[in-house]
Every structure is written in structure tokens, then in C-alpha cells.
Amino acid sequence: MIYISRRTDVSVQKAIAIKVIAILLSLVVCAIVLFIMTRLNPLDIYIAMFKGSFSTQRKFWALLQNTAILLCISLAVTPAFKMRFWNLGAEGQVLIGALVSATFMFYIQDSWPSWLLILVMLVASVASGLIWAGIPGYFKAKFGTNETLFTLMMNYVAIQLVKFCIAVWVPNGSSVMGVLNRQTQCGWIPSLFGQKYLINILTVAVLTVLMYIYLKYSKQGYEISVVGESEKTARYIGINVKKVIMRTACISGAIGGLAGFLLCAGTGHTVSATLAGGNGFTAVLVSWLAKFNPFGMVLTSLLIVFLQKGSGEIAQAFRLSDNISDVTTGIILFFIIGSEFFTNYRIHLRRK
């Protein structure tokens, strides 16, 4: 009755239209499910979702900040994934970058000028993330090890390092690290125009543009694409595959370390084992949905953060279980992911 063929001529407008239709259909399904489960007016629920991100200035800036952090981590995994280096260690790379920044803040405190401490924290966090991803990158290039398992295991090592340091720094057994340098704010990224998250947001915005240029127009970006398509072809045309793997893994980890620095110095001014909040894995979804396009990842990150905040607002406003918000988010993401099928394939009806 039907057969499927691969699309080869999907325009940007058509791809966007397919995703918009998928989102609208997901909202309809969500409305039906929510009404069955809660007997609430779906329109009231969607209004609550909107209020979760835009009802106050504070919530709006928190939305932008969370989007910037998720986008930064997504930019970190994108070069590696485009090269088919499956970096699942972004969570650990972010944590290790935040831990290094917190270490400097804890031991230096106000002994140095704040600008010097911030600069040292930035360099050290980026370098630590680079090393953390460079280790599995080296073993992949040198011995052909499985980078998926290697980077995943590095996450657990980073988590245990964070827990160990907190146990040393907070001997009372609470396992909770308080805000560092609360009085002096030494090592804190300063506010800009009265907004404490603005520098974080601008930093990630500049990084997005640079990453797009790097992947699209640079020689190294071309090498990443070729190695991702076929290592044999890359070797045939003279590309040093081992060098590309090592370099790309290090770039990926360095950006992850930068995200850790922004979380520690610019957001929470502390460190914990859950600081990354699972964004290291959510970033994989963001990167895939945007097809490794940094500008596309801006919209994808914003949508996911909006859904997370909106779902939390639903649970709070209507005194519902958090599971309800998870169901809503899951349905919408399922439709968005499923729309990729219709972007890549066309369904035909057989005719006589």
C-alpha cells in the first residue's frame, strides 16, 4: 500500500514547517492527556507554562541564563559528534571545570584582585576540561578505544572528585558547599548593566558565532566533516586522522570546561555533584535536533529550557505531581524527534 523514499531536496522552510506542525500536534495531544489526567482546562495549563518563563523579569533572565548554559554545553559536544566521536562525557568536563574554579575561589579567596582571580579561573577551567576530554581522545586516536564508554566513565570520576573535595572543604558532614566568597564576591563574574547573567549570555552568544564559522568555513571544520564521513577517505586525501581526533576532543572538552567556569563564577558561585543538572546528556539531544548547526541549537536549547521551566510552573501552580510536567515535556520532545523522520523521508501511496 505504501512505500518510503529518502528526501534529497528538503528546503529550510519545509523542515521548519514540519517541526512547527509537530509542535502543534504535540500540544493537542498534551491537552487531551492533561485533561484526562487532571480535568483541568488545557488552555490554563499552557498559560501557566508561558508564565513559568515570561511572567517576571527574573524568570525571563533565568530562562536566558539556563538557555546559554545548555547551549554552551551543546556547542562543546557538537564538534566531537560531527566527527562521530561520541563524547558522552560533557557532564564530567563541566564538573571538572567548575571544580577547578571553585578550588581557586576557596583557597585564594580575596588574596588576589578579583579580575586576576577570574582570569586564572577561566584559563584553569578551560585547560582542565581540555585535559579531561583529551585523555579519552588520546586513547581513541592511539589505541582505537571505545570513546563512548571511556567518556561516560570519566563522568563518574569527576563526580567522585567533586564529592571528595566537598567532604574535605566542608568537614561537618553536610556534603553541601555554601556560596564561596559571599562577602567579598572575589572571583564572581560582575554584573553588566545591572544584570548578573548578561556576561554569561554574551559569552555564549559570541562562542556560537565562532563555532559556526569554525565548523562551516575553517580548514579544521572541513577536516572534522571528512573524518566524520569516512576515516579511510580522510587518510586517502592526506588528513592526519589521529591529530584531528585529538584536537577535536580537546576543543570539545575545553568548551565544556568553559561552561563549568560560567556555572561556578557566573551563576551559583559554588560547586556540587549535580551542578551540571544533566545538561551534558540533554546537550546531545540539542545538537542532534539542530543537525550540528550552532544557530539551530539556539532555538532548540531555548525550546527545551522553556519546556522545563513551564512544566515546573504547571506542577507548582496546580499543585500537581512533577510527573505530570515530565509527561508534558516527554510528549512534546517525542513529537519533535519523530518529526525528523518526515524531514528525512517521504511516504508514498502506491497507485495502479
C-alpha positions as CSV (number, residue, x, y, z in Angstrom):
1,M,0.0,0.0,0.0
2,I,2.7,2.4,0.9
3,Y,6.5,2.8,0.5
4,I,9.1,5.1,1.9
5,S,11.8,7.1,0.0
6,R,14.6,9.3,1.2
7,R,14.2,13.0,0.8
8,T,17.1,14.7,-1.0
9,D,15.7,18.2,-1.5
10,V,14.3,19.4,1.8
11,S,14.4,23.1,2.0
12,V,14.9,25.0,5.2
13,Q,11.4,26.4,5.1
14,K,9.9,22.9,4.7
15,A,12.0,21.5,7.5
16,I,10.8,24.3,9.8
17,A,7.2,23.8,8.7
18,I,7.4,20.1,9.6
19,K,8.8,20.9,13.1
20,V,6.1,23.6,13.7
21,I,3.4,21.1,12.7
22,A,4.9,18.5,15.1
23,I,4.9,21.0,17.9
24,L,1.3,22.0,17.3
25,L,0.2,18.3,17.2
26,S,2.1,17.6,20.4
27,L,0.3,20.5,22.1
28,V,-3.0,18.9,21.0
29,V,-2.0,15.5,22.4
30,C,-0.8,17.1,25.6
31,A,-4.1,18.9,26.0
32,I,-6.0,15.6,25.7
33,V,-3.7,13.7,28.1
34,L,-3.7,16.5,30.7
35,F,-7.5,16.8,30.6
36,I,-7.9,13.1,31.1
37,M,-5.5,13.0,33.9
38,T,-6.3,16.3,35.7
39,R,-9.7,17.5,34.4
40,L,-8.1,20.9,34.0
41,N,-8.6,23.4,31.2
42,P,-5.6,22.8,28.8
43,L,-5.6,26.5,27.9
44,D,-5.0,27.4,31.6
45,I,-2.1,24.9,31.7
46,Y,-0.5,26.4,28.6
47,I,-0.8,29.9,30.1
48,A,0.9,28.6,33.2
49,M,3.7,27.2,31.1
50,F,4.2,30.6,29.5
51,K,4.2,32.4,32.8
52,G,6.9,30.0,34.0
53,S,9.4,31.8,31.8
54,F,8.0,35.2,30.9
55,S,5.7,36.4,33.8
56,T,8.5,38.3,35.6
57,Q,11.8,39.8,34.6
58,R,13.7,37.5,37.0
59,K,12.2,34.4,35.3
60,F,13.0,35.8,31.9
61,W,16.6,36.3,32.7
62,A,16.8,32.9,34.3
63,L,15.4,31.4,31.1
64,L,18.1,33.2,29.1
65,Q,20.8,32.1,31.5
66,N,19.8,28.4,31.5
67,T,19.5,28.5,27.7
68,A,23.0,30.0,27.5
69,I,24.5,27.2,29.7
70,L,22.7,24.4,27.8
71,L,23.8,26.0,24.5
72,C,27.4,26.2,25.7
73,I,27.5,22.5,26.6
74,S,25.8,21.7,23.3
75,L,28.5,23.6,21.5
76,A,31.0,21.6,23.4
77,V,29.8,18.2,22.1
78,T,29.0,19.4,18.6
79,P,32.5,19.2,17.0
80,A,33.1,15.8,18.5
81,F,29.7,14.4,17.4
82,K,30.1,15.8,13.9
83,M,33.3,13.9,13.7
84,R,31.5,10.7,15.0
85,F,33.5,10.9,18.3
86,W,30.7,10.1,20.7
87,N,31.6,12.3,23.6
88,L,29.2,11.4,26.4
89,G,31.5,13.0,29.0
90,A,30.3,16.6,28.8
91,E,28.8,16.3,32.3
92,G,32.2,15.4,33.7
93,Q,34.0,18.0,31.7
94,V,31.7,20.7,33.0
95,L,32.0,19.4,36.6
96,I,35.8,19.4,36.4
97,G,35.9,22.9,35.1
98,A,33.6,24.1,37.9
99,L,35.6,22.2,40.5
100,V,38.9,23.9,39.4
101,S,37.2,27.3,39.6
102,A,35.8,26.6,43.0
103,T,39.2,25.4,44.2
104,F,40.8,28.7,43.3
105,M,37.9,30.6,44.9
106,F,38.1,28.5,48.1
107,Y,41.9,28.8,48.6
108,I,42.7,32.2,47.1
109,Q,39.5,34.0,48.4
110,D,40.4,37.7,48.4
111,S,44.2,37.4,48.3
112,W,44.2,38.4,44.7
113,P,42.4,41.1,42.8
114,S,39.0,39.8,41.6
115,W,39.9,40.4,37.9
116,L,43.1,38.4,38.2
117,L,41.3,35.5,40.0
118,I,38.6,35.4,37.4
119,L,41.2,35.3,34.6
120,V,43.2,32.5,36.3
121,M,39.9,30.6,37.0
122,L,38.9,30.9,33.3
123,V,42.2,29.6,32.0
124,A,42.4,26.8,34.5
125,S,38.9,25.6,33.9
126,V,39.3,25.6,30.1
127,A,42.6,23.7,30.5
128,S,41.1,21.2,32.9
129,G,38.2,20.5,30.6
130,L,40.6,20.1,27.7
131,I,42.7,17.6,29.6
132,W,39.6,15.7,30.8
133,A,38.4,15.2,27.2
134,G,41.9,14.9,25.8
135,I,42.5,11.7,27.8
136,P,39.8,9.6,26.0
137,G,40.7,11.4,22.8
138,Y,44.3,10.2,23.0
139,F,43.3,6.6,23.7
140,K,40.8,6.7,20.8
141,A,43.4,8.1,18.4
142,K,46.3,5.9,19.7
143,F,44.7,2.6,20.5
144,G,41.2,2.8,19.0
145,T,39.4,2.5,22.3
146,N,35.6,3.0,22.7
147,E,35.2,6.7,23.4
148,T,31.5,6.3,24.4
149,L,32.4,4.1,27.4
150,F,35.6,6.0,28.2
151,T,34.0,9.4,28.3
152,L,31.0,8.1,30.2
153,M,33.2,6.6,32.9
154,M,35.0,9.9,33.2
155,N,31.8,11.4,34.3
156,Y,31.7,9.2,37.4
157,V,35.3,10.0,38.2
158,A,34.6,13.8,38.0
159,I,31.5,13.3,40.3
160,Q,33.6,11.5,42.9
161,L,36.3,14.1,42.8
162,V,33.7,16.8,43.4
163,K,32.3,14.8,46.4
164,F,35.7,14.2,47.8
165,C,36.7,17.9,47.6
166,I,33.4,19.0,49.3
167,A,34.0,16.4,52.0
168,V,37.4,18.0,52.6
169,W,36.2,21.6,52.5
170,V,33.0,21.0,54.5
171,P,34.1,18.8,57.4
172,N,30.7,19.0,59.2
173,G,29.4,16.1,57.0
174,S,26.6,18.1,55.3
175,S,28.1,17.4,51.9
176,V,26.8,20.8,50.8
177,M,29.2,23.5,49.7
178,G,28.0,27.0,50.5
179,V,28.3,30.1,48.4
180,L,32.0,30.9,48.0
181,N,33.3,34.4,48.8
182,R,29.8,35.7,49.6
183,Q,31.1,38.8,51.4
184,T,33.9,39.9,49.0
185,Q,32.4,38.4,45.8
186,C,36.0,37.9,44.7
187,G,36.1,35.6,41.7
188,W,32.5,36.4,40.8
189,I,31.7,37.4,37.2
190,P,30.5,41.0,37.7
191,S,27.1,42.3,36.6
192,L,26.7,44.2,33.4
193,F,24.0,46.9,33.1
194,G,22.6,45.6,36.4
195,Q,22.1,42.0,35.1
196,K,24.3,39.4,36.7
197,Y,23.8,36.9,33.9
198,L,24.4,39.2,31.0
199,I,28.1,38.4,30.6
200,N,27.4,34.7,30.6
201,I,24.8,35.2,27.9
202,L,27.0,37.4,25.7
203,T,30.0,35.0,26.1
204,V,27.9,32.1,24.8
205,A,26.5,34.2,22.0
206,V,30.0,35.1,20.8
207,L,31.0,31.4,21.1
208,T,28.0,30.4,19.0
209,V,29.1,32.7,16.1
210,L,32.7,31.5,16.4
211,M,31.7,27.8,16.4
212,Y,29.5,28.3,13.3
213,I,32.4,30.0,11.5
214,Y,34.9,27.3,12.7
215,L,32.7,24.4,11.5
216,K,31.5,26.0,8.3
217,Y,34.4,27.9,6.9
218,S,37.7,26.8,8.5
219,K,40.1,24.1,7.3
220,Q,39.8,22.3,10.6
221,G,36.0,22.3,10.3
222,Y,36.3,20.7,6.9
223,E,38.6,18.0,8.3
224,I,36.1,17.3,11.0
225,S,33.4,16.7,8.4
226,V,35.6,14.5,6.3
227,V,36.8,12.3,9.2
228,G,33.1,12.1,10.4
229,E,32.0,10.8,6.9
230,S,34.9,8.3,6.4
231,E,38.2,7.9,8.1
232,K,39.5,6.0,5.1
233,T,38.7,8.9,2.7
234,A,40.3,11.3,5.1
235,R,43.5,9.3,5.2
236,Y,43.4,8.9,1.4
237,I,43.3,12.7,0.8
238,G,46.2,13.2,3.3
239,I,44.3,14.2,6.5
240,N,46.1,13.2,9.8
241,V,43.1,11.4,11.4
242,K,44.8,10.9,14.8
243,K,45.6,14.5,15.0
244,V,42.1,15.6,14.1
245,I,40.6,13.2,16.7
246,M,42.9,14.5,19.4
247,R,42.4,18.2,18.5
248,T,38.6,17.9,18.3
249,A,38.3,16.1,21.6
250,C,40.4,18.7,23.3
251,I,38.3,21.5,21.8
252,S,35.1,19.8,22.9
253,G,36.5,19.4,26.5
254,A,37.8,23.0,26.6
255,I,34.3,24.4,25.9
256,G,32.9,22.1,28.5
257,G,35.4,23.5,31.0
258,L,34.3,27.0,30.0
259,A,30.7,26.0,30.8
260,G,31.8,24.8,34.2
261,F,33.6,28.2,34.8
262,L,30.4,30.1,33.9
263,L,28.3,28.0,36.2
264,C,30.7,28.5,39.1
265,A,31.9,32.0,38.6
266,G,28.8,33.5,37.0
267,T,25.8,31.6,38.3
268,G,25.8,29.7,41.6
269,H,29.3,30.6,42.9
270,T,29.6,27.1,44.3
271,V,30.1,23.5,43.2
272,S,28.2,20.3,43.7
273,A,28.0,16.9,42.2
274,T,24.7,17.8,40.5
275,L,25.9,21.2,39.2
276,A,25.5,20.3,35.5
277,G,22.0,19.2,36.1
278,G,22.0,16.5,33.4
279,N,22.7,19.1,30.7
280,G,25.6,17.1,29.5
281,F,23.2,14.5,28.2
282,T,20.5,16.9,27.2
283,A,23.1,18.7,25.1
284,V,23.4,15.6,22.9
285,L,19.7,15.9,22.1
286,V,20.1,19.6,21.3
287,S,23.0,19.1,19.0
288,W,21.3,16.2,17.1
289,L,18.0,18.1,16.7
290,A,19.8,21.1,15.2
291,K,21.8,18.9,12.9
292,F,25.1,20.3,14.4
293,N,24.2,23.8,13.3
294,P,25.1,26.2,16.2
295,F,22.4,28.7,15.2
296,G,19.8,26.0,15.1
297,M,20.9,24.9,18.6
298,V,19.9,28.4,19.9
299,L,16.3,27.7,19.2
300,T,16.5,24.0,20.3
301,S,18.1,25.0,23.6
302,L,15.5,27.7,24.2
303,L,12.6,25.3,23.5
304,I,13.9,22.7,25.9
305,V,14.6,25.1,28.7
306,F,11.2,26.7,28.1
307,L,9.5,23.3,28.4
308,Q,11.5,22.5,31.6
309,K,10.5,25.8,33.3
310,G,7.0,25.7,32.0
311,S,6.4,22.2,33.2
312,G,7.7,23.1,36.6
313,E,5.3,26.0,36.8
314,I,2.4,23.7,35.9
315,A,3.3,21.4,38.8
316,Q,3.6,24.4,41.2
317,A,0.6,26.4,40.1
318,F,-1.9,23.5,40.1
319,R,-0.3,21.5,42.9
320,L,0.3,18.6,40.6
321,S,3.0,15.9,40.8
322,D,6.2,16.6,39.0
323,N,5.4,13.5,36.9
324,I,2.8,15.5,35.1
325,S,5.3,18.0,33.9
326,D,7.6,15.2,32.8
327,V,4.8,13.7,30.8
328,T,4.2,17.0,29.1
329,T,7.8,17.6,28.3
330,G,8.2,14.0,27.1
331,I,5.3,14.2,24.7
332,I,6.5,17.4,23.1
333,L,10.0,16.1,22.7
334,F,8.8,12.8,21.3
335,F,6.9,14.7,18.5
336,I,9.9,16.9,17.8
337,I,12.2,13.9,17.5
338,G,9.6,12.0,15.5
339,S,9.4,14.9,13.0
340,E,12.9,14.1,11.9
341,F,11.6,11.1,10.1
342,F,9.3,13.2,7.9
343,T,12.2,15.7,7.4
344,N,14.4,12.9,6.0
345,Y,11.9,10.6,4.4
346,R,8.8,10.8,2.2
347,I,5.8,8.5,2.4
348,H,4.2,7.5,-0.9
349,L,0.9,5.7,-1.6
350,R,1.2,3.0,-4.3
351,R,-1.0,3.6,-7.3
352,K,-2.1,1.2,-10.1
